[in-house]
Structure formats: C-alpha cells, structure tokens
Amino acid sequence: MLSIDNLKNNDGEYYSIKQLEKSKSKIEEKLKRLNDQSKKDNVITFEQLGCDRLFIDEAHYFKNLFLFTKMRNVGGIAQTEAQKSSDLFMKCRYLDELTGGKGIVFATGTPISNSMVELYTMQRYLQYSTLVERGLIQFDSWASTFGETVTALELKVIKMFDRMYNTKYQKVA
C-alpha cells in the first residue's frame, strides 16, 4: 500500500502502479483464502503455542518468498513463491513484534546459492525492521543500493556454440 501511494504521489509510471495494484489484489485474495476458517481444523494456533523463539535449520528451503520487482528479463530474479516461505515470514514478523527482533535464528550452509534475491530474502526474514528503517523494504530500492544489472556476452551451448546476451543482477556493494 505504501509503495502504491509513493508512486502516485511522485508521478510514478502508470505501468508500475498498475502492477502494484494487481499484486495488492492477489495478496489480499491470498490472505482471504488463508484466513478462511471454514476449511481449517479446530487446533491450537501458532500464537496460542506461546513460542518466543524460532530456530530454523536448513533455512535455505524457505528462500522462495513472494517478491515484487519492476525488473524484467533479469537472470536470477524469480517471482515464484512457496506457501511454506510465506507462512514462515508471517511467523517471523509475529515473533519480531513479541521479541523486538530477537526471536529468529536461521541455520544453513547455503544461504545464497543462485541469486542476489536470496540475500534480500534472508534480510527480509532476519532484518525486516532494519530494511524498513532504511527505506529498503522494496526489492528495487534494495537492489539499486547494493548492486546493479550488467548485460554481458555469454556462450550458449546448443548443438554448436552460439553467442547470447544475458542480463544479470550482480556487483553487490
């Protein structure tokens, strides 16, 4: 909601506003489905468990968290999401509220394996309030601060060698 208002107030591109509005409606629909109590069992909720710490082993399995970006056709920036990642993200936000940002511990040997989006995702889980304080909660703001996209010539192997240009996000500051 904040991003949409920022774009509207700063004469943002119509395409960007339209994409954000579309993402917003998808998220609202998803939350509506998740909160539908008619399809849920009558069990103890996460909040009722009374947890104040969450230790996540093999945290790299939760790297497919929803992401909105205006970057298109850039290698390594996937916009897929997994339900388990969204679920963990909501639990992390809840525990951050309870513990002042000290309730989450991630353990993994490969926090970043394929792309810089994974680094941003780990920061969203573990340093959400810091990203908000610094105005880096949107991926595009974070990406422009810590890296850049580079288009370079790469060799492509299909029957014979061929050249192709590929744009990647890299060069983290």
ChimeraX attribute file (.defattr): number of C-alpha atoms within 10 A of each C-alpha:
attribute: neighborCount
match mode: 1-to-1
recipient: residues
	/A:1	8
	/A:2	7
	/A:3	14
	/A:4	17
	/A:5	12
	/A:6	12
	/A:7	15
	/A:8	14
	/A:9	9
	/A:10	9
	/A:11	10
	/A:12	13
	/A:13	10
	/A:14	11
	/A:15	10
	/A:16	16
	/A:17	18
	/A:18	12
	/A:19	15
	/A:20	19
	/A:21	15
	/A:22	12
	/A:23	14
	/A:24	14
	/A:25	12
	/A:26	12
	/A:27	13
	/A:28	12
	/A:29	12
	/A:30	12
	/A:31	11
	/A:32	11
	/A:33	11
	/A:34	12
	/A:35	11
	/A:36	10
	/A:37	10
	/A:38	7
	/A:39	9
	/A:40	9
	/A:41	7
	/A:42	8
	/A:43	7
	/A:44	8
	/A:45	8
	/A:46	10
	/A:47	11
	/A:48	8
	/A:49	8
	/A:50	8
	/A:51	11
	/A:52	14
	/A:53	15
	/A:54	15
	/A:55	11
	/A:56	15
	/A:57	12
	/A:58	13
	/A:59	17
	/A:60	19
	/A:61	14
	/A:62	22
	/A:63	22
	/A:64	19
	/A:65	23
	/A:66	16
	/A:67	17
	/A:68	15
	/A:69	16
	/A:70	11
	/A:71	13
	/A:72	9
	/A:73	11
	/A:74	14
	/A:75	15
	/A:76	15
	/A:77	19
	/A:78	18
	/A:79	12
	/A:80	11
	/A:81	14
	/A:82	13
	/A:83	12
	/A:84	13
	/A:85	19
	/A:86	16
	/A:87	13
	/A:88	16
	/A:89	20
	/A:90	12
	/A:91	17
	/A:92	23
	/A:93	19
	/A:94	17
	/A:95	20
	/A:96	21
	/A:97	13
	/A:98	14
	/A:99	12
	/A:100	11
	/A:101	17
	/A:102	16
	/A:103	19
	/A:104	19
	/A:105	14
	/A:106	15
	/A:107	12
	/A:108	12
	/A:109	10
	/A:110	12
	/A:111	18
	/A:112	16
	/A:113	10
	/A:114	12
	/A:115	15
	/A:116	19
	/A:117	22
	/A:118	22
	/A:119	14
	/A:120	23
	/A:121	24
	/A:122	19
	/A:123	15
	/A:124	22
	/A:125	23
	/A:126	21
	/A:127	16
	/A:128	20
	/A:129	19
	/A:130	14
	/A:131	16
	/A:132	12
	/A:133	9
	/A:134	10
	/A:135	11
	/A:136	19
	/A:137	18
	/A:138	16
	/A:139	18
	/A:140	14
	/A:141	13
	/A:142	16
	/A:143	22
	/A:144	13
	/A:145	12
	/A:146	12
	/A:147	14
	/A:148	13
	/A:149	15
	/A:150	12
	/A:151	11
	/A:152	10
	/A:153	10
	/A:154	12
	/A:155	12
	/A:156	12
	/A:157	9
	/A:158	7
	/A:159	6
	/A:160	7
	/A:161	9
	/A:162	10
	/A:163	10
	/A:164	10
	/A:165	11
	/A:166	14
	/A:167	16
	/A:168	18
	/A:169	20
	/A:170	16
	/A:171	12
	/A:172	11
	/A:173	8
